[in-house]
Amino acid sequence: MQAALIIPLALGAVGAEPGGGLDIKQAVEVALARAPALEARRAQEAAARAQAESASGAYLPRITFEANYLARSPKNKLPVDLPTIPGVSFDIGEVDDVHHLQVGLQAGYRVFDLSRGHRVDAARVKADAEVAETEARAADLAYGVRATFLAALYARDVRDITQASLALAREEEKRSELRVKAGVESDVALAQAKVRVAGLAAQARRASLELERYRARLASLMGQDSLPELEGDLEALGAPTAPLDPEAHPELRRLAALEQASLQMASARKLDLVPTLTVMGRASLQYPRAMKLELGPVYEAGATLSWSIFDGFQRGSDIDAAKAQAEALARMSEATRENLARDLIDLDARAKTAEADLASADETLQQTQVYLRVARASVSAGAGTELDVHTAELGLDQAKVARKKALFERAMIRAETLKVYGRGASPSGGAS
């Protein structure tokens, strides 16, 4: 992992100039803001947060309104015959056991439940896991946007280089035609000029088509109908910046949250063995009330002690399952961490190769420019041929494109590095 940490991150944001086009940071932000897949993930986050709030409600009392009416038939009668005692009168009124009415409020609160806190914590960390999952999806989508944007910039630069060379080649073709008519140049030189024009024209068309394809794909990712005008420079987008912390990868945070949730549920099931205590109170209007044919208030209060002594070994099985799930998630975290380390090592090696390729391309471009100047000077002095100039011009075109390709490869490595680090939006400091 240490070797991977030295990989410089890139894709520094190149802001669009006033009246300019779209830069890579803006493209990522727009795509992430409207992506249907991320909208679905945000809905999942909202559901997880709602479940966490529901679990937190276990700390609050329960208040219930009740209203019921019951009619019975036939009417009950007293089953005993009371004795007749001289001087003593038994006045037992009738009890209306036909009509029964009750309306009231009942409040209950569980004052002692050791498992409650662990269940609430498990629901909360599950919500955190959903957030991390959304961030991981965002990182994948952001990489797709960055890769498309960089490919479009590369196609644009190749098109511009080719079109500039094509304009010069066409001028050279016209001059060559005039020299052939004047008899100071052979048809071979004119044919070489025409071949160069045809080759550059074909290359320019290919680059233009590639640019339109990537712009269309970028517009689709951003949910736009019109093709965006791009603003940015491959060299600036490949500039190094500070490394990030691989432990902050959203997938690692998601797995850690799910592991914690499993451990919390195991603890909650363990504590289910401890009795719970619930207190309750109720105030109601009842008819009949106290065996009298009247509607009046009745007040009740009490407590319930609940103790699940034996549940068919379900508690033990649930605890074992939760612990096994936590262990599996821990091993998955280790595997993910190792995969990220290997990816970063590969990117580190590729980054070094890209820097070497860029240095080689710069050197080749400088030498080719010198070669072209020498070839043109030799033709002017009568010591060289147009073939030497044509070869030098072709080499210069290839050197320019090779340099852009090296810059594109370096910027793509930076984009892949951000993906490995799980970064969707721009890191602090302006990297995109």
C-alpha positions as CSV (number, residue, x, y, z in Angstrom):
1,M,0.0,0.0,0.0
2,Q,2.9,2.4,0.7
3,A,4.1,2.2,-2.9
4,A,0.7,3.0,-4.1
5,L,0.4,6.1,-1.9
6,I,3.1,7.9,-3.9
7,I,0.9,8.0,-7.0
8,P,0.1,11.7,-7.6
9,L,-3.5,12.4,-8.2
10,A,-4.6,14.6,-11.0
11,L,-7.4,16.0,-13.0
12,G,-7.1,19.4,-11.6
13,A,-10.2,21.4,-12.4
14,V,-9.7,23.7,-15.3
15,G,-12.4,26.3,-14.9
16,A,-14.2,27.5,-18.0
17,E,-13.4,31.0,-19.1
18,P,-16.2,33.5,-19.4
19,G,-18.1,32.6,-22.5
20,G,-16.1,29.4,-22.8
21,G,-17.2,25.8,-22.7
22,L,-17.7,23.0,-20.2
23,D,-14.8,21.9,-18.0
24,I,-14.3,18.4,-16.6
25,K,-15.3,19.4,-13.0
26,Q,-18.6,20.8,-14.2
27,A,-19.3,17.7,-16.4
28,V,-18.8,15.4,-13.4
29,E,-21.0,17.6,-11.2
30,V,-23.9,17.8,-13.7
31,A,-23.7,14.1,-14.4
32,L,-23.8,13.1,-10.7
33,A,-26.6,15.5,-10.0
34,R,-29.0,14.0,-12.5
35,A,-28.0,10.3,-12.9
36,P,-31.1,8.1,-12.5
37,A,-28.9,5.4,-10.8
38,L,-27.8,7.8,-8.1
39,E,-31.4,9.1,-7.7
40,A,-32.4,5.5,-6.9
41,R,-29.5,5.3,-4.5
42,R,-30.6,8.5,-2.8
43,A,-34.1,7.0,-2.4
44,Q,-32.4,4.0,-0.7
45,E,-30.6,6.3,1.6
46,A,-33.9,8.0,2.6
47,A,-35.5,4.6,3.3
48,A,-32.5,3.6,5.5
49,R,-32.7,6.9,7.4
50,A,-36.4,6.4,7.9
51,Q,-35.8,3.0,9.3
52,A,-33.1,4.4,11.7
53,E,-35.6,7.0,12.9
54,S,-38.2,4.3,13.3
55,A,-35.8,2.3,15.5
56,S,-35.0,5.4,17.5
57,G,-38.7,5.6,18.4
58,A,-38.2,2.7,20.8
59,Y,-37.0,5.4,23.3
60,L,-40.4,7.2,23.1
61,P,-43.6,6.2,24.9
62,R,-46.6,4.7,23.0
63,I,-49.9,6.5,23.3
64,T,-53.0,4.7,21.9
65,F,-56.6,5.9,21.6
66,E,-59.2,3.1,21.9
67,A,-62.9,3.1,21.3
68,N,-65.0,-0.1,21.3
69,Y,-68.6,-1.2,21.6
70,L,-69.8,-4.7,22.3
71,A,-73.3,-6.2,22.5
72,R,-74.1,-9.5,24.0
73,S,-77.2,-11.8,23.9
74,P,-78.8,-13.3,25.8
75,K,-78.6,-11.3,28.9
76,N,-76.8,-13.0,31.8
77,K,-78.7,-13.6,35.1
78,L,-77.3,-14.2,38.6
79,P,-76.8,-17.9,39.0
80,V,-77.7,-18.0,42.8
81,D,-80.8,-17.5,44.8
82,L,-80.1,-15.3,47.7
83,P,-81.6,-16.4,51.1
84,T,-84.4,-14.5,52.7
85,I,-83.3,-13.1,56.1
86,P,-85.9,-11.3,58.2
87,G,-85.0,-7.6,58.6
88,V,-82.2,-7.8,56.0
89,S,-82.7,-6.6,52.4
90,F,-80.4,-7.6,49.5
91,D,-80.8,-4.9,46.9
92,I,-78.9,-6.1,43.8
93,G,-79.6,-4.0,40.8
94,E,-79.4,-5.3,37.3
95,V,-76.1,-5.3,35.5
96,D,-76.4,-4.4,31.8
97,D,-74.2,-7.1,30.3
98,V,-75.8,-6.6,26.9
99,H,-74.3,-3.2,26.0
100,H,-70.6,-2.5,26.7
101,L,-68.9,0.8,25.7
102,Q,-65.3,1.9,26.3
103,V,-63.5,5.0,25.1
104,G,-60.1,6.1,26.4
105,L,-56.3,6.8,26.1
106,Q,-53.6,4.3,27.0
107,A,-49.9,5.2,27.4
108,G,-47.0,2.8,27.8
109,Y,-43.3,3.1,28.1
110,R,-40.6,0.5,28.3
111,V,-38.4,1.7,31.0
112,F,-35.9,-1.1,30.9
113,D,-34.7,-2.8,27.8
114,L,-30.9,-3.4,27.4
115,S,-31.2,-4.6,23.8
116,R,-32.9,-1.4,22.5
117,G,-29.7,0.7,22.1
118,H,-27.9,-1.9,20.1
119,R,-30.9,-2.2,17.7
120,V,-31.0,1.6,17.2
121,D,-27.2,1.7,16.6
122,A,-27.5,-1.1,14.0
123,A,-30.2,0.8,12.1
124,R,-28.0,4.0,12.1
125,V,-24.9,2.3,10.8
126,K,-27.0,0.6,8.1
127,A,-28.0,4.0,7.0
128,D,-24.3,5.0,6.9
129,A,-23.7,1.9,4.7
130,E,-26.3,3.1,2.2
131,V,-24.5,6.5,2.0
132,A,-21.2,4.8,1.3
133,E,-22.8,2.6,-1.4
134,T,-24.1,5.7,-3.1
135,E,-20.6,7.3,-3.0
136,A,-19.1,4.1,-4.6
137,R,-21.7,4.2,-7.4
138,A,-20.9,7.9,-7.8
139,A,-17.2,7.2,-8.2
140,D,-17.9,4.7,-10.9
141,L,-20.1,7.1,-12.8
142,A,-17.6,10.0,-12.3
143,Y,-14.9,7.9,-13.8
144,G,-17.0,7.2,-16.9
145,V,-17.6,11.0,-17.3
146,R,-13.9,11.8,-16.8
147,A,-12.8,9.1,-19.2
148,T,-15.3,10.3,-21.9
149,F,-14.3,13.9,-21.3
150,L,-10.6,13.2,-21.6
151,A,-11.1,11.1,-24.7
152,A,-13.0,14.0,-26.3
153,L,-10.2,16.4,-25.4
154,Y,-7.7,14.0,-27.0
155,A,-9.8,13.7,-30.2
156,R,-10.2,17.5,-30.3
157,D,-6.4,18.1,-29.9
158,V,-5.6,15.5,-32.6
159,R,-8.2,17.1,-34.9
160,D,-6.7,20.6,-34.3
161,I,-3.1,19.4,-34.9
162,T,-4.1,17.5,-38.0
163,Q,-6.1,20.4,-39.4
164,A,-3.3,22.8,-38.8
165,S,-0.9,20.4,-40.6
166,L,-3.5,19.9,-43.3
167,A,-3.7,23.6,-44.0
168,L,0.1,23.8,-44.4
169,A,0.2,20.7,-46.5
170,R,-2.4,22.1,-48.9
171,E,-0.4,25.3,-49.3
172,E,2.7,23.1,-50.0
173,E,0.7,21.2,-52.5
174,K,-0.2,24.4,-54.4
175,R,3.4,25.5,-54.4
176,S,4.5,22.2,-55.6
177,E,2.0,22.3,-58.5
178,L,3.3,25.7,-59.5
179,R,6.9,24.4,-59.3
180,V,6.0,21.4,-61.5
181,K,4.4,23.7,-64.1
182,A,7.5,25.9,-64.0
183,G,9.6,22.8,-64.6
184,V,11.7,23.3,-61.4
185,E,10.3,20.3,-59.6
186,S,9.5,16.7,-60.5
187,D,6.1,15.0,-60.4
188,V,7.3,12.8,-57.5
189,A,7.5,15.7,-55.1
190,L,3.9,16.8,-56.2
191,A,2.7,13.2,-55.6
192,Q,4.3,13.2,-52.2
193,A,2.5,16.4,-51.3
194,K,-0.8,15.0,-52.5
195,V,-0.3,11.8,-50.5
196,R,0.4,13.9,-47.3
197,V,-2.7,16.0,-47.9
198,A,-4.9,12.9,-48.4
199,G,-3.5,11.2,-45.3
200,L,-4.0,14.3,-43.1
201,A,-7.5,14.9,-44.4
202,A,-8.5,11.3,-43.5
203,Q,-6.9,11.6,-40.1
204,A,-8.7,14.9,-39.5
205,R,-12.1,13.3,-40.5
206,R,-11.5,10.4,-38.1
207,A,-10.6,12.7,-35.2
208,S,-13.7,14.9,-35.9
209,L,-15.9,11.8,-35.9
210,E,-14.3,10.6,-32.7
211,L,-14.8,14.0,-31.1
212,E,-18.5,14.1,-32.0
213,R,-19.0,10.6,-30.7
214,Y,-17.5,11.4,-27.3
215,R,-19.3,14.7,-27.1
216,A,-22.6,12.8,-27.8
217,R,-21.8,10.3,-25.1
218,L,-20.9,13.1,-22.6
219,A,-24.2,14.8,-23.4
220,S,-26.0,11.6,-22.7
221,L,-24.3,11.2,-19.3
222,M,-25.2,14.8,-18.5
223,G,-28.8,14.4,-19.7
224,Q,-28.5,17.1,-22.3
225,D,-29.8,17.2,-25.9
226,S,-27.1,19.6,-27.3
227,L,-23.5,18.6,-27.6
228,P,-21.3,20.5,-25.1
229,E,-18.4,22.7,-26.1
230,L,-15.4,21.4,-24.1
231,E,-12.9,23.5,-22.2
232,G,-9.7,22.0,-20.8
233,D,-6.1,21.0,-21.4
234,L,-4.7,17.5,-21.1
235,E,-1.5,18.7,-19.7
236,A,-3.2,20.7,-16.9
237,L,-5.6,17.8,-16.2
238,G,-2.7,15.4,-15.7
239,A,-0.8,17.7,-13.2
240,P,0.0,15.9,-9.9
241,T,-1.7,16.8,-6.6
242,A,-1.7,15.4,-3.1
243,P,-2.5,11.7,-2.6
244,L,-5.7,10.6,-0.9
245,D,-6.4,8.1,1.9
246,P,-7.3,4.7,0.5
247,E,-9.0,3.8,3.8
248,A,-11.6,6.4,3.0
249,H,-12.8,4.4,0.1
250,P,-16.6,4.2,0.2
251,E,-16.6,0.4,-0.3
252,L,-14.4,-0.1,2.8
253,R,-16.6,2.2,4.8
254,R,-19.8,0.4,3.6
255,L,-18.4,-3.0,4.6
256,A,-17.2,-1.7,8.0
257,A,-20.7,-0.2,8.6
258,L,-22.4,-3.5,7.8
259,E,-19.9,-5.4,10.0
260,Q,-20.7,-3.1,12.8
261,A,-24.4,-3.5,12.3
262,S,-24.1,-7.3,12.4
263,L,-22.2,-7.1,15.7
264,Q,-24.8,-4.7,17.1
265,M,-27.6,-7.1,16.2
266,A,-25.7,-10.0,17.9
267,S,-25.3,-7.9,21.0
268,A,-29.0,-7.0,20.9
269,R,-30.0,-10.7,20.6
270,K,-27.8,-11.6,23.5
271,L,-29.5,-9.0,25.7
272,D,-32.9,-10.3,24.8
273,L,-32.4,-12.8,27.6
274,V,-32.6,-9.9,30.1
275,P,-36.1,-9.2,31.2
276,T,-37.8,-6.0,30.1
277,L,-40.0,-3.7,32.2
278,T,-42.9,-1.7,30.8
279,V,-45.2,0.7,32.7
280,M,-48.6,1.7,31.4
281,G,-51.5,3.9,32.4
282,R,-55.0,4.2,31.0
283,A,-57.9,6.6,31.4
284,S,-61.2,5.7,29.9
285,L,-65.0,6.2,29.9
286,Q,-66.8,2.9,30.4
287,Y,-70.4,1.7,30.3
288,P,-71.4,0.0,32.5
289,R,-69.0,1.2,35.2
290,A,-68.3,-0.8,38.3
291,M,-71.4,-2.9,37.6
292,K,-73.5,0.2,37.4
293,L,-75.6,1.3,34.5
294,E,-73.8,4.5,34.0
295,L,-71.0,6.0,31.8
296,G,-68.1,7.2,33.9
297,P,-64.3,7.4,34.1
298,V,-62.1,4.5,34.9
299,Y,-58.3,4.9,35.7
300,E,-55.8,2.1,35.5
301,A,-52.0,1.8,36.0
302,G,-49.6,-1.0,36.1
303,A,-46.3,-2.6,35.0
304,T,-45.4,-5.6,32.9
305,L,-42.2,-7.6,33.4
306,S,-41.4,-9.7,30.3
307,W,-38.8,-12.5,30.3
308,S,-38.3,-14.8,27.4
309,I,-36.7,-17.7,29.1
310,F,-36.7,-20.2,26.3
311,D,-37.4,-19.5,22.6
312,G,-36.5,-22.8,21.0
313,F,-32.8,-21.9,20.6
314,Q,-33.7,-19.2,18.1
315,R,-31.7,-16.6,20.1
316,G,-28.5,-18.6,19.9
317,S,-28.9,-19.3,16.2
318,D,-29.5,-15.6,15.5
319,I,-26.4,-14.6,17.5
320,D,-24.2,-17.1,15.6
321,A,-25.6,-16.0,12.3
322,A,-24.9,-12.3,13.1
323,K,-21.4,-13.1,14.2
324,A,-20.7,-15.2,11.1
325,Q,-22.0,-12.3,8.9
326,A,-19.8,-9.9,10.7
327,E,-16.8,-12.2,10.1
328,A,-17.6,-12.5,6.4
329,L,-17.8,-8.8,6.1
330,A,-14.5,-8.4,7.9
331,R,-12.8,-10.8,5.4
332,M,-14.5,-9.0,2.5
333,S,-13.0,-5.7,3.8
334,E,-9.5,-7.3,3.8
335,A,-10.0,-8.6,0.3
336,T,-11.2,-5.2,-0.9
337,R,-8.2,-3.5,0.8
338,E,-5.8,-5.9,-0.9
339,N,-7.4,-5.4,-4.3
340,L,-7.2,-1.6,-3.9
341,A,-3.5,-1.9,-3.0
342,R,-2.8,-4.0,-6.1
343,D,-4.7,-1.6,-8.3
344,L,-2.7,1.3,-6.9
345,I,0.6,-0.5,-7.4
346,D,-0.3,-1.1,-11.1
347,L,-1.4,2.5,-11.5
348,D,1.9,3.6,-9.9
349,A,3.9,1.6,-12.4
350,R,1.7,2.9,-15.3
351,A,2.1,6.5,-14.0
352,K,5.9,6.1,-14.1
353,T,5.7,4.7,-17.6
354,A,3.5,7.5,-18.8
355,E,5.9,10.1,-17.4
356,A,8.7,8.4,-19.3
357,D,6.6,8.3,-22.5
358,L,5.8,12.0,-22.1
359,A,9.5,12.9,-21.7
360,S,10.4,10.8,-24.7
361,A,7.6,12.4,-26.7
362,D,8.9,15.9,-25.8
363,E,12.4,14.9,-26.8
364,T,11.2,13.4,-30.1
365,L,9.2,16.6,-30.8
366,Q,12.2,18.8,-30.2
367,Q,14.5,16.7,-32.4
368,T,11.9,16.5,-35.2
369,Q,11.5,20.3,-35.2
370,V,15.3,20.6,-35.6
371,Y,15.3,18.0,-38.4
372,L,12.6,19.9,-40.2
373,R,14.5,23.2,-40.0
374,V,17.6,21.5,-41.2
375,A,15.8,19.8,-44.1
376,R,14.2,23.0,-45.3
377,A,17.5,24.8,-45.0
378,S,19.2,22.1,-47.1
379,V,16.5,22.4,-49.8
380,S,17.0,26.2,-49.9
381,A,20.8,25.7,-50.2
382,G,20.3,23.1,-53.0
383,A,21.8,20.3,-50.9
384,G,18.6,18.6,-49.9
385,T,15.4,17.2,-51.5
386,E,11.7,17.7,-51.0
387,L,11.6,14.1,-49.8
388,D,13.7,15.0,-46.8
389,V,11.3,17.9,-46.0
390,H,8.2,15.6,-46.5
391,T,9.7,13.0,-44.2
392,A,10.5,15.6,-41.5
393,E,7.0,17.1,-41.7
394,L,5.4,13.6,-41.4
395,G,7.6,13.0,-38.4
396,L,6.6,16.3,-36.8
397,D,2.9,15.5,-37.2
398,Q,3.4,12.1,-35.6
399,A,5.5,13.6,-32.8
400,K,2.8,16.1,-32.0
401,V,0.1,13.4,-31.9
402,A,2.4,11.1,-29.8
403,R,2.9,13.9,-27.2
404,K,-0.9,14.4,-27.0
405,K,-1.4,10.6,-26.6
406,A,1.2,10.6,-23.8
407,L,-0.7,13.5,-22.0
408,F,-4.0,11.6,-22.5
409,E,-2.6,8.4,-21.0
410,R,-1.2,10.3,-18.0
411,A,-4.6,12.1,-17.5
412,M,-6.5,8.8,-17.8
413,I,-4.2,7.2,-15.2
414,R,-5.2,10.1,-12.8
415,A,-8.8,9.4,-13.6
416,E,-8.4,5.7,-12.8
417,T,-6.6,6.6,-9.6
418,L,-9.5,8.7,-8.4
419,K,-11.8,5.8,-9.2
420,V,-9.6,3.4,-7.1
421,Y,-9.7,5.9,-4.3
422,G,-13.5,6.0,-4.7
423,R,-13.8,9.7,-5.4
424,G,-16.9,10.8,-7.2
425,A,-17.0,14.6,-6.7
426,S,-13.9,16.7,-6.8
427,P,-11.4,16.2,-4.0
428,S,-10.5,19.1,-1.9
429,G,-7.9,21.3,-3.6
430,G,-9.6,21.5,-6.9
431,A,-8.9,18.1,-8.4
432,S,-11.7,16.7,-10.4
